[in-house]
Amino acid sequence: MTDQHARVADRRPEAPSRRRPTAEVVALGVATLLLAAAFLAEPLGWWGGDVHQWLPPLSAHVDPTLGWALLFVVPLAVAVARRGPDLARTLPWGRLLGATFGVGALWGVGNALVRGWSGGIVAPLSNEDEYLVDVPRVDSYLETLRIYTDRILLTAPDHWTTHNSGHPPLPLFFYTFLDRVGLGGAAASGIVTALIASTGVMAVLIALRALGDERRARVIAPFLALAPMVVWTWISADGAFMAVAAWGLALLALGATAPPGRRSLLLSLAAGLVLGLCLFLSYGLILLAPMALTVLVSARTLRPLLPAIVAALVPVGLFALGGFWWVEGEQILVERYYQGKGELRQHSYWIWGNLAVSAFVLGPATVAGLGVAVSRGVRRVRALHDGSAEPAPASTEPVGGAPEAVVARPTVSSRFVAFLDRLAVPATGWMAIGAAVAIIAATATGLSKSETERIWLPFLLWLVPLVAWLPSDRLRLWLAVAGAWTVAVTVVFRTT
């Protein structure tokens, strides 16, 4: 080829390359396929027929309604989508916490009232399987505690309702307490439960800020306020469990990041006490353990671990002294679980059907954020493997404070911390990893088959912050999508 021909060839336009789909599109595509398969599995007989749920994979019915509360809910969503990101970035921290809680509570009650006062507020705790049914049977807390495990099995002549059989005694005691202070009944108890649940978003923001991730915490605040999971936090006690667990993790984050001393110790003890009480709200909340560990990993310290464990053992010991041994209750629960629908629900379906439920509860915005976060994480791991990732900056402070101190030999712990620094995972990422581990462990037990849209709320809450990975120029769009998804679920489905 002559030089002239070579110059002509160099000027030829390159063939247009195919544009790869973004991580957001890929994640939404996978979630859509998963949901389609989960909804079609039973009608098409892919799993041998009945998988024993009302509308697999959801515990719900298709029951469209257009309630008057839509006149309030829709403008609220529009206002948050338009002004939320700017306000979240500029509001003082205390006001941001209050605004996120307030808007989230209004969003929850508004969506609940779409189905009216009776259908959205009273009905959820009026079911014959709910906690309130057994409240009149609690004459003495200590006596109830002593006989609690005797009434768990379905074969017991005076067994508890489904929810009380499936949980430790604390929820029943809580609703008994509300009844005795004049807040009994489905309406009052439901409102108290939902308001407690609404505080969980503040706990998430506080934890992330304590762990040094305030910038992302501000980004996700409006998404927490409009989170689609509010459809379930306002109709089940699991929403309150979610909030209590979130506060336990927030206290642990505060204790881990406070300077060593009395304040750090007290916060760590408080965290352990709250997380220990969580064990008596739901047996499944023992899976908060990996999330507590990710708090400590994010804070790069194990200092709060021992005091938190000691404090967590206090409620365990007190309940045991009262006659309820947690391990025995959990073992009997497993037997009770397989006396009911747990025996009939095929694990082979729910092991992935529950993931479809999770995508449904989290909504498109969080799913898209998950896709972007995973994509960036994979690229980071590849860069570390190839050696192209930038190393963590070395400390310029002299060891021991002496001008000519000899550099200490790296220990196992220091090398581990250096490795974590090279991974460059922010607190939002670590908490999401902890939540994912908890969900995988729950699935592996075979005791989380269906109804995970409420049972997994304490874990799913920490996946919502993944929206911080979405492109900043599309945050308003994704907020609008989150609001629209929530309203659509509220209008189309009646959850059970």
C-alpha positions in Angstrom: 0.0 0.0 0.0 1.4 3.4 -0.9 1.6 6.3 1.6 -1.2 8.0 -0.2 -3.5 5.0 0.1 -2.5 4.7 3.8 -3.5 8.3 4.4 -6.9 7.7 2.7 -7.4 4.6 4.8 -6.7 6.5 8.0 -9.4 9.0 7.1 -12.1 6.4 6.7 -14.8 6.7 9.4 -14.8 4.0 12.0 -17.7 1.6 12.2 -20.1 2.8 14.8 -19.8 0.8 18.0 -22.8 -0.5 19.8 -23.7 1.5 22.9 -23.7 -0.8 25.9 -26.7 -0.6 28.2 -26.0 1.3 31.4 -25.8 -0.5 34.8 -29.2 1.0 35.7 -30.9 -0.5 32.6 -29.3 -3.9 33.2 -30.4 -4.0 36.8 -33.9 -3.0 36.0 -34.0 -5.5 33.2 -32.9 -8.4 35.5 -35.4 -7.3 38.1 -38.2 -7.2 35.5 -37.4 -10.7 34.3 -37.2 -12.0 37.8 -40.6 -10.5 38.7 -42.2 -11.8 35.6 -41.0 -15.3 36.2 -42.1 -15.1 39.9 -45.6 -14.0 39.0 -46.0 -16.5 36.1 -44.5 -19.5 37.9 -47.7 -20.7 39.5 -50.1 -20.0 36.7 -47.9 -21.8 34.2 -47.3 -24.7 36.6 -43.5 -24.3 36.7 -43.4 -25.3 40.3 -45.9 -28.1 40.4 -48.9 -25.8 41.0 -49.7 -24.0 44.3 -46.8 -22.2 46.0 -49.1 -21.2 48.8 -49.5 -17.5 48.7 -52.3 -15.2 47.7 -50.6 -13.6 44.7 -47.2 -15.3 44.4 -44.7 -14.0 45.1 -46.6 -11.3 47.1 -48.8 -11.7 50.1 -51.4 -9.5 48.5 -54.5 -9.3 46.3 -55.1 -7.3 43.1 -57.8 -4.9 44.3 -57.6 -1.5 42.5 -58.9 1.5 44.3 -58.8 5.3 44.0 -59.1 6.8 47.4 -59.5 10.5 48.3 -56.0 10.5 49.9 -54.5 10.4 46.4 -55.3 14.2 46.3 -52.7 14.6 49.1 -50.2 11.8 48.2 -49.5 12.8 44.6 -48.8 16.5 45.2 -46.5 15.5 48.1 -44.5 13.2 45.8 -44.2 15.9 43.2 -43.1 18.5 45.8 -40.4 16.1 47.2 -39.2 15.2 43.7 -38.8 18.9 42.7 -37.4 20.4 45.9 -36.1 17.4 47.9 -32.6 17.1 46.5 -31.8 20.9 47.0 -33.3 21.0 50.5 -31.4 17.8 51.5 -28.2 19.4 50.4 -28.7 22.7 52.2 -30.8 22.2 55.3 -29.0 22.1 58.7 -28.5 18.5 59.8 -31.1 18.6 62.6 -33.8 20.1 60.4 -33.0 17.5 57.7 -33.6 14.7 60.1 -36.9 16.2 61.2 -38.0 16.9 57.6 -37.2 13.3 56.5 -39.1 11.9 59.4 -42.1 14.2 58.9 -42.4 13.7 55.2 -41.9 10.0 55.6 -44.7 9.8 58.2 -47.0 11.9 56.0 -46.2 9.7 53.0 -47.0 6.6 55.0 -50.3 7.8 56.4 -51.3 9.2 53.0 -50.7 5.9 51.2 -52.4 4.0 54.0 -55.5 6.2 53.8 -55.8 5.6 50.0 -57.8 2.5 51.2 -59.6 4.5 53.8 -59.4 4.6 57.6 -60.7 1.1 58.1 -58.9 -0.6 55.2 -55.6 1.2 55.6 -55.3 1.9 59.4 -57.6 -0.4 61.3 -57.6 -3.5 59.2 -53.9 -4.5 59.4 -53.9 -5.3 63.1 -57.5 -6.6 63.1 -56.7 -9.9 61.5 -57.5 -13.0 63.5 -53.8 -14.0 63.3 -52.4 -10.8 64.7 -50.8 -9.9 68.0 -53.9 -8.1 69.5 -56.0 -11.2 69.6 -54.0 -12.6 72.5 -53.8 -9.4 74.5 -56.8 -10.3 76.7 -55.0 -13.5 77.6 -52.1 -11.7 79.3 -53.0 -11.4 83.0 -49.5 -11.4 84.2 -46.3 -10.6 82.2 -44.2 -13.1 84.3 -46.8 -15.8 84.1 -47.2 -15.4 80.4 -43.4 -15.5 80.0 -43.2 -18.7 82.0 -45.8 -20.5 79.8 -45.0 -18.8 76.5 -43.2 -21.7 74.8 -46.0 -24.1 75.8 -48.4 -22.3 73.5 -46.3 -22.0 70.4 -47.1 -25.3 68.7 -50.2 -25.6 66.6 -51.1 -28.9 68.5 -51.2 -27.0 71.8 -54.8 -26.9 73.1 -54.5 -23.1 73.8 -52.0 -22.1 71.2 -51.1 -18.5 70.4 -52.2 -16.8 67.1 -49.9 -17.2 64.1 -48.0 -14.0 64.8 -47.4 -14.6 68.5 -46.4 -18.2 67.8 -43.9 -17.0 65.3 -42.3 -14.3 67.5 -40.8 -14.0 70.9 -42.9 -12.5 73.7 -41.9 -8.8 73.4 -44.4 -7.8 70.6 -47.3 -9.3 72.6 -46.1 -7.5 75.7 -45.8 -4.3 73.8 -49.3 -4.4 72.6 -50.6 -5.5 76.0 -48.8 -2.4 77.5 -50.5 -0.1 74.9 -53.8 -1.6 75.8 -53.3 -1.0 79.5 -52.3 2.7 79.0 -55.4 3.4 76.9 -53.9 2.9 73.4 -55.4 -0.6 72.7 -57.3 -1.6 69.7 -56.3 -1.9 66.1 -56.5 1.8 65.3 -54.5 3.3 68.2 -52.0 0.4 68.2 -51.6 0.6 64.5 -50.8 4.4 64.5 -48.3 4.0 67.4 -46.6 1.1 65.5 -46.5 3.1 62.2 -45.1 6.2 63.9 -42.3 4.2 65.5 -41.6 2.6 62.1 -41.3 6.1 60.6 -38.4 7.0 62.9 -36.2 4.3 61.2 -35.2 6.7 58.4 -33.6 9.1 60.9 -31.6 6.2 62.4 -30.2 5.4 58.9 -29.1 9.0 58.3 -27.5 9.3 61.8 -25.6 6.0 61.3 -24.2 7.0 57.9 -23.2 10.5 59.1 -21.4 9.0 62.1 -19.5 6.7 59.8 -18.3 9.6 57.7 -20.8 9.4 54.8 -22.8 12.5 55.4 -22.7 13.5 51.7 -24.4 10.4 50.6 -26.8 10.5 53.6 -28.0 13.9 52.4 -28.5 12.5 48.8 -30.6 9.6 50.1 -32.8 11.5 52.6 -35.6 12.3 50.1 -35.5 8.7 48.8 -35.9 7.4 52.4 -38.9 9.7 52.8 -40.6 8.4 49.6 -39.4 4.8 49.9 -41.9 2.3 48.5 -41.5 0.0 51.5 -43.7 2.5 53.4 -46.6 0.4 52.0 -45.5 -2.4 54.4 -44.1 -0.4 57.3 -47.5 1.1 57.8 -49.4 -2.2 57.9 -47.2 -4.5 60.0 -45.4 -4.6 63.3 -42.3 -5.5 61.3 -42.0 -1.8 60.4 -41.5 -1.1 64.1 -39.0 -3.9 64.4 -37.2 -2.3 61.5 -36.9 1.0 63.3 -35.7 -0.5 66.6 -33.0 -2.5 64.8 -32.0 0.7 62.8 -31.6 2.6 66.1 -29.5 -0.2 67.5 -27.1 0.0 64.6 -27.1 3.8 64.7 -26.1 3.7 68.4 -23.3 1.2 67.5 -22.0 3.5 64.8 -22.0 6.5 67.2 -20.2 4.4 69.8 -17.6 3.1 67.3 -16.8 6.6 66.0 -16.8 8.5 69.3 -13.4 9.1 70.9 -12.4 6.4 73.4 -13.9 7.1 76.8 -17.1 7.2 78.7 -19.4 8.5 75.9 -18.2 5.7 73.5 -18.7 3.1 76.2 -22.2 4.3 77.1 -23.2 4.4 73.4 -21.8 0.9 72.8 -23.7 -0.4 75.9 -26.9 1.2 74.7 -26.4 -0.3 71.2 -26.0 -3.7 72.6 -29.0 -3.4 74.8 -31.2 -2.3 71.9 -29.9 -5.0 69.6 -30.3 -7.6 72.4 -34.0 -6.5 72.7 -34.4 -7.0 68.9 -33.8 -10.8 69.5 -37.1 -10.7 71.5 -39.0 -8.9 68.8 -38.3 -11.4 66.0 -36.2 -14.5 66.0 -34.9 -13.5 62.5 -33.3 -10.4 63.9 -30.3 -12.5 65.1 -29.2 -11.8 61.5 -28.5 -8.2 62.5 -25.1 -9.7 63.5 -23.5 -9.3 60.0 -24.9 -5.8 59.8 -23.4 -4.9 63.2 -20.0 -6.2 62.0 -20.2 -4.1 58.9 -20.7 -1.0 61.1 -17.5 -1.9 62.9 -15.7 -2.6 59.6 -16.8 0.8 58.3 -15.6 2.5 61.5 -12.3 0.5 61.4 -12.6 -0.5 65.0 -13.7 -3.4 67.2 -13.7 -1.3 70.4 -17.5 -1.4 70.9 -17.8 -5.1 70.3 -17.2 -6.4 73.9 -19.4 -3.9 75.7 -22.2 -4.3 73.1 -22.1 -8.1 73.5 -22.2 -7.8 77.3 -25.2 -5.4 77.1 -27.0 -7.6 74.6 -26.8 -10.5 77.0 -28.7 -8.6 79.7 -32.2 -9.0 78.1 -31.3 -12.5 77.2 -30.6 -13.2 80.8 -33.6 -11.4 82.2 -36.0 -13.2 79.8 -34.4 -16.5 80.8 -34.8 -15.7 84.5 -38.5 -15.0 83.7 -38.9 -18.4 82.1 -38.3 -17.8 78.4 -35.1 -19.2 77.0 -34.6 -17.8 73.5 -32.9 -20.9 72.1 -35.7 -23.1 73.2 -38.3 -20.8 71.7 -36.5 -20.7 68.4 -36.3 -24.5 68.2 -40.0 -24.9 69.0 -40.8 -22.2 66.4 -39.1 -24.2 63.7 -41.3 -27.1 64.5 -44.4 -24.8 64.5 -43.3 -23.4 61.2 -43.4 -26.8 59.5 -46.8 -27.5 61.0 -48.3 -24.7 58.8 -47.7 -23.4 55.3 -43.9 -23.5 55.8 -44.1 -27.3 55.0 -46.1 -26.6 51.8 -44.1 -23.7 50.4 -41.4 -25.0 48.0 -38.0 -23.7 49.0 -36.9 -24.0 45.3 -39.4 -21.3 44.3 -39.0 -18.9 47.3 -35.2 -19.0 47.2 -35.4 -16.7 44.2 -39.0 -15.6 44.5 -38.1 -13.7 47.6 -35.5 -11.8 45.6 -38.2 -10.8 43.2 -40.2 -9.6 46.2 -37.3 -7.6 47.5 -37.0 -5.8 44.1 -40.7 -5.1 44.2 -40.5 -3.6 47.7 -37.4 -1.5 47.0 -38.7 -0.1 43.8 -37.0 0.8 40.5 -34.8 3.6 41.9 -33.1 1.4 44.5 -32.7 -1.5 42.0 -31.1 0.9 39.5 -28.8 2.2 42.3 -27.9 -1.4 43.1 -26.9 -2.0 39.5 -24.6 1.1 39.5 -23.1 0.2 42.8 -22.3 -3.4 41.8 -20.9 -2.2 38.4 -18.5 0.2 40.2 -17.6 -2.4 42.8 -16.7 -4.9 40.1 -14.5 -2.3 38.3 -12.8 -1.5 41.6 -12.0 -5.1 42.3 -10.7 -5.6 38.8 -8.5 -2.5 39.2 -7.1 -3.9 42.5 -6.5 -7.2 40.9 -4.7 -5.6 37.9 -2.7 -3.3 40.2 -4.1 -0.2 38.5 -6.1 1.0 41.5 -4.6 3.9 43.4 -3.2 2.8 46.7 -4.5 4.4 49.9 -2.6 7.5 50.9 0.2 6.8 53.4 0.1 8.5 56.7 2.5 11.4 57.1 2.4 11.4 60.9 5.5 10.0 62.6 4.9 6.8 64.6 4.6 7.5 68.3 4.9 11.2 67.7 8.7 11.2 67.8 10.5 13.0 64.9 12.8 10.1 64.1 10.6 7.1 65.2 11.2 3.8 63.5 8.3 2.7 61.4 6.5 -0.2 63.0 6.2 -3.5 61.2 2.7 -3.9 59.8 0.5 -6.1 61.9 -2.3 -8.4 60.6 -4.9 -5.8 61.7 -3.1 -2.9 60.1 -2.7 -4.8 56.8 -6.4 -5.6 57.0 -7.3 -2.0 57.6 -5.0 -1.0 54.7 -6.8 -3.5 52.5 -10.2 -2.1 53.5 -8.9 1.4 52.7 -7.9 0.3 49.2 -11.3 -1.1 48.6 -12.6 2.4 49.1 -16.2 1.2 50.1 -18.1 4.0 51.8 -20.5 3.4 54.8 -23.5 3.1 52.5 -21.8 0.3 50.7 -20.8 -1.6 53.8 -24.3 -1.4 55.3 -25.7 -2.7 52.0 -23.3 -5.6 52.1 -24.3 -6.4 55.6 -28.0 -6.4 54.6 -27.3 -8.6 51.6 -25.5 -11.1 53.8 -28.4 -11.1 56.2 -30.9 -11.7 53.4 -28.8 -14.6 51.9 -28.5 -16.2 55.4 -32.3 -15.9 55.9 -32.9 -17.5 52.6 -30.4 -20.3 53.4 -32.3 -21.2 56.6 -35.4 -22.2 54.7 -37.5 -20.3 57.2 -38.0 -17.2 55.0 -40.4 -18.5 52.4 -42.9 -15.8 51.4 -44.1 -12.7 53.3 -40.5 -11.3 53.2 -41.9 -8.0 52.0 -42.5 -7.3 55.7 -40.2 -9.8 57.4 -37.1 -8.5 55.6 -37.9 -4.8 56.3 -35.0 -4.4 58.9 -32.6 -5.5 56.1 -34.2 -3.9 53.1 -34.1 -0.5 54.7 -30.3 -0.4 54.4 -30.4 -1.1 50.7 -32.3 2.1 49.9 -29.1 4.2 50.4 -27.7 2.6 47.2 -29.6 5.3 45.3 -26.6 7.5 46.2 -24.8 5.8 43.3 -27.3 7.1 40.8 -26.1 9.9 38.5 -26.7 13.2 40.2 -28.3 14.8 37.2 -31.1 12.2 37.3 -31.9 12.2 41.0 -35.2 14.2 40.5 -36.3 11.7 37.8 -35.6 8.7 40.1 -37.4 10.4 43.0 -40.4 10.8 40.8 -40.2 7.2 39.7 -40.0 6.1 43.4 -43.1 8.1 44.3 -45.0 6.9 41.2 -44.1 3.2 42.0 -45.3 3.6 45.6 -48.6 5.1 44.6 -49.1 2.4 41.9 -48.5 -0.4 44.4 -50.9 1.3 46.9 -53.6 1.7 44.2 -53.4 -1.7 42.6 -52.6 -4.1 45.4 -54.3 -4.8 48.8 -51.5 -6.2 51.0 -52.5 -8.9 53.5 
